[in-house]
Amino acid sequence: MKIPSISRNASHTVLWGELAWHPAAQAWTAFMDGAGAPDTIEVVHAGKHSATYRLVGVGPDGTSIIAQRARAVRAMIERVWYERIVPHLPVARPRYCGSRKDGAHRVWLFFSDTNKRL
């Protein structure tokens, strides 16, 4: 299982403006009741079966949240990994915040961004 490592050195698409429409922002807002829309959304990975976004400014004290959309089966394995195994390992890692279903076949996983804001 690969722990997400999201480098700021890679070139990403950055979305800005009114972002409440974005699926990652909608999933986070539904998960974290009362959370506002992100300042910007960095598209870290946008694939056919999964996607990863950095939601800038939506976490505690204006921090960023990593939102990862994955197939439900993979997300179930990752949830177990992050909830039961990773906390006992002596490694630096992003903090797992939780998950939210996205239909029958997809799940959003949320992590605190351990990198500093832009």
Summary of the structure (lengths in Angstrom):
residues: 118
radius of gyration: 13.5
end to end distance: 28.1
largest distance: 39.7
contacts: 321
relative contact order: 0.21
helix: 25%
strand: 32%
